Amino acid sequence: MVRLRRADHDESGVGGVQFADESKQEAFGGSSWPYPLSASTRRNVCRVGDASGPRSAASRTPARTRHLWINNTYEPGTQLLSTSRAEREGTAGVDRAVTYDYDESGNVDSVTDASRQGTDRQCFRYDNLQRLTEAWTPAGDCAAAPDATALGGPAPYWQSYTYTAGGNRDTDTRHDITGKAAGDVTRTYRYDENGKGQPNTLTSVSSAGAVVGKDAYTYEPGGGTESHTPSAGAKQTFVWDSEGNLSSVTEGSATTQYLYDADGKRLISRGPGGVSTLYLGATEITWTKATGKTTARRYYDLGGASAVRQDDGKLSFVVADPTAPARSPSTPRRRPWCNGAPCPSARRAAPCRRPEPGRGPRASSAVRRTRQG
């Protein structure tokens, strides 16, 4: 039995902000969380977190203690995650009951989630270089090839991918889920169009079909993204410091600045509207100049899951998914392949750092993945 004890976290008030019910163990469900280990794989198979009585599905106030269980099983030998189940005390059904299947190379072949929202199955296919070529949600199993007329599940999708000879993404196609070819959207990725000798830097993404447009990117000599001009919306400009950290982001007329400590970890951010945030390990303290109000939140690592605690006593759990960004068990699934917007994470993003020169991105428009070729 492995236990994560409260003593591992600094529970004192920070910066004059006191967390609600700070002195009560029951506010966060007792003094420890148990982590039983599988006898065959020595991996965590169950995590038990205590939360207070729910105000809503994802937020809890200290009315009374309730439990959240996360049970995992692993394949013997490979120790790949086989199943993961998340359920809350007093709530009918399960938030998440996922079964993972793998191919002989260890790539995820399918993910099946049978929860209170219904059965959600995702299938994946790869080429001989183990690159993703197809991702879709069938109405049945994964045996048949993807077909827009045979999609199913609570959030159906089908995407296809192709790659250049150098391994960068060449195109991705978002197929219309009603089966109409005119509704498909194909995005084409192009590299080193600026003539600066940066062969693996993504310089444009052009969309054709039901959506037409072009996003353009430029880079500084060190390989960091200098600007992003979307087909719709305001242009983004990025400035990097001498240590390769993202110093500021300007979008239209709004600028956000970042300050780092000696180790390169984000220490302070100053955003539009006089909103500043101080990052102290697992704690964030935000001050709004216009109102003079200070708020705080704290993050707890539960080993495969995270808890987020607000200074007003609200508590949220976010369960990690190996095939998708972290999400709260009470929120709808957000697709790892089909959703263009970033998925909200339990924790703040790691500080942006300019990559070292010499390696290029694999068709990513993300700032932190853009490198000089």
N, C-alpha and C positions, 0 to 999 in steps of 0.2 A: 504494500500500500504506500503510495507516495502522496504527501500532503503539501499543499501550498498554504502557508500560514499568513495570517494578517500581519504578523510582525515583519514580513518581508516587504511591506509597503509603508511608506511614511504617511500616517493618518492624521497628521496635524494640519491645522489651517495654514494656508500659504498666502502671503501677501495681504493679510487682513481679511481674507475670505474664509469663512468657516463652513465646512460641509455640514448639512443638516444631520442631526442625530449622530454626530461624530463620536460621541462617547459610548454609544450603544452597540454591542456586538451584533444584536439582531438586525440592525439597520442594513448590514450586508450579509446577514445570514450566518452568524456564528464565527468561530475563530479559525476555521480551516475548511478546505475543500478536499475531499478524497479523490484519488486517482488510482483505481485498481489497475493492475497490469495483467495482460494475458500470460498464462503459464507457458504457452508455446512460442509466442512472438516477442514477449516482454515489451509490448506496446500498450499505451493507454487504451482501455476499452470502455471506460465510463468516467464521466466528469459530472459532479453534482454541484450546482451553484444554487444558493438561496437568494431569493429576491423578495421584496415586500409586496403586499397585496396590490393588484394592478389597478391603475387609474385608466390605462388603455392597454392595448395588446403589447406595446413595446415599452411603455413607461410605467414605473412603479413608485408608489409612495409608501412610507413606513407604516402602513395600517396593520399588516400582519405578515408573517413570514410565509413565503411560498417557494416551491422548488422548481428548478429547471434541470432536466436530465439530458445528457448527451452520451449515447452509447455507440462505440465504434467496434467493428470487427475487422481483422486483417487476414490476408491470405497467408497460409503457412509457406515458409520458404522465401517468397518474394517480399513478404511483409507489406504488400500494397494494400491500401485501404479497400475493404470489400463492401462494408455497409456502414452507414452513419444514421443515427436516429436521434431526433431532438423532440422533446415533449415537455409540456408545462403542467404542473399540478393544478387540478381544477378546471382544465380546458379540454373539452372533448376532442378526440382525434389526436393526430401528431402534427407538429409544425413541419417536420422534415423526416422522411424515411427513404434514404437514398441507397441504391445498389449500384456498384461500379463494376463494369466488365472491361477487360484489357485484352489487347492482342498479344502475340508472342513476343513482341519487342517491348512490351510494357506501356504502350500508348493507351490512353483511355478509348475504348471502343464504343461504349454506351454508358449513359447515366440515366437511371430510372428513379424518379422521386414519386412515391405514393404517399400523399399527404391529404389533409382535409380538403384541399382545393381540387383533388383529383389526381390521376396518374399523368406524370409529365416525363416523357422519354426523349432523350437526345442521343443521336447517333453521329459517329465521326468516322471519316475515312482518310487515309494517308497515302502518299506516293511512296516510291521505293527509297526515298531519302528521308522518310518519316516526317514529311511536311503535311500539314492539314490541307486537304483538298475539298472535302465536303463536310458540312455540318447541317443537320436537319432534325425535325421532330416528326416522326412517322405516326400514322394512325395506328399501326400495328407494331411489328418488331423491326429489327434493323437488317433483316435478310435481303429485302428488295432494295434496288437503287432508289435514290431520292426522286420524288415526283411531287410537283406542286399541287396536284389534284388529290394526293393521298397523305397530306399532312394532318397532324392532330395535336391534342394536348391543349392546355389552357393558354399557351402563348406560342402558337406555331411559327416556324421560320424555316428557311432553307438558304444557305449561303455556299458559294463555290469559290475556290481560290486557284490561281495559277502563279507560276514563278518564273523569273528570268534564269538564264543559264548561270548567272553568278549567284543565284540563291535568294535574291531579293523578291519581294512580292511584285508580281506583274499586274494582276487584276483581281478584284473580288466582285462577285455578282450576288446581289440580294434579290432573290427570286420573289415575284409576287405570289402571295400565299393563296390567291384565288385561282391560280393557274393561267393568268393572262400574261403572255409574253411582253405585251406593251407596258405592263406594270413593273417589269424588271429594272433594276438600277445597276449598272456596271461602272465600277471605279477603276481607272487606270493610273498606275504609279510610274513616275518618271524620276530619273536620278541624274545629278551633275549636269543640269541644263544651263548652269550659270558660267561654265567654262573656267572654274576655279580649281580644277584638278581634285575634286572631292567626289570620287565615283560612287560612293555608297551613301551619299546624302540625298534624302528625298527632297526634290525641288518642286514637285507638283503632283496633285491628285485631281484628275478630271473625271467628272460624273457624266454619264450619258444614259438615255432611256427615259424613264418616268421623271427623273430629276436630272437637271442639267446645271453644271457649274464647274468651277475650278478653284482649288486652294493652292496657294503658292507659298514657298518657304525659302528663306535665305539664311546664310550661315556666316559666322565670323571665322577668321583664320584658324582659331583653336578648335573648331568643330561644333561649338555651341550654336543653337538656333538663334538667329538674330531677329527674324521677323516671321510672322505667319499672317498671310492675307487670305481670309476665307472668302468663298464665293458669296456669302451673305453674312453681314455683321461687321463689327469693327476690327480693324487691323490690330494685331498684337505685336509688341516690340519687347525684346528680352535683352537685358544687360547683365553681364557676368563680371565678377571681381577677379582679382589676380590669382585666387586660390581655386578658381573653377566653380564657385558657388553662384547660384542665381541671385543677383543683386536687386533687380527690380523687374516688374512686368507692367507694361502700359497697354491698356486696351481702350481705344478711343481716347477720352480725356481722363480716364481713371488710372491711377498708378498705385501699385502695391510694392513696398520696399521690404527687403529682408536683411537681417543682421545675424551673424553667426558667431559662435564662440571659437576658441582656439583649436578645437577638434573638428570644426566644420559642421557642427550640429546647429540647426536653426535655433536662435535664441529669441528674437523679436521679429514680428511682422507688423508693418504699419500700412493699413489699407485705406481705401477711399472713405470719406465721411468721418475721419478721425477715429477709426476703430483700430486699436492696437492690441496685439496678443503677445504675452510672455510665455515661453515654453520652458518648463522646469521638469525635465524628465518625463514622467507620466502625467504631469499636471499642466493644464493650460489656463491662464488667467487673461481675460479679455476686458479691456476698458474702453468705453465709448465716450468720447470727448463731449458730444452734444448733450448727453444726459448725465454724465458723471458717474454712470453706473458701472460697477465691476462685477463680473460673473466668472465662474470657474467650472472646470470639469476635470475628472480624473479617469484614467484608463487602467484596467486591470487585465493582465494576461492570464487566462485560465487554461492555457495549453490546448490549442485547437479552437478556442473560443475567446471572446473578449467581453468585458463588462465596462460600460461607460456610466459614470456616476456624475450627476449634476449637483451644484451646490444647494439646490432646493430639495434634494433627496430623491429626485427621479433617477431610476436605474434602468438601463437597457442592456440586453445581451445581443451580441452579434456572433453568429456561428460561421466559421470559415468553411469554404468549399474549395477543394483542390482544383476544380475546373472553372471556377468563377470567382469574382471579387467577393469579399466578405459582405454579408447582408444580415439584417435582423431576421430571426425566424418568423416574425409576424408580418414581414413585408413581402410583396410579390417578388418572385424570382426575376432577376434581370439577367438577360442572356449574355454569356461570355463572348459570343460571336456576333450577335445580330443587333445589339443595342449600341447606337453611336455615341450616346452620352456616357460619361464616366459613372461608375456605380459608387454610391456613398460608402465610405469605409468606416470601420469602427474607430480607427485611429487616424490622426493627421498623416498626410503623406510625408514620406521622408524628404529631407531637404533636397532641392534640385541642385545637382552638381553637373558641371560641364564635363562630358566624357573625355578621356584621354585620346589624343589623336592616334590614328592608325587603324581604327576599325569603324565600319559603317553600320547603319541600322538595317534591320530586316523589315523594310517597308513600314516603319512606324513614324507617325507624325508627332509622337510625344516628344516634348522638349528634352527630357532626360535621356532619350534613346538615340538622339541624333548625334552622329559622330563624323569626323572627317575621314575620308577614305585615303 
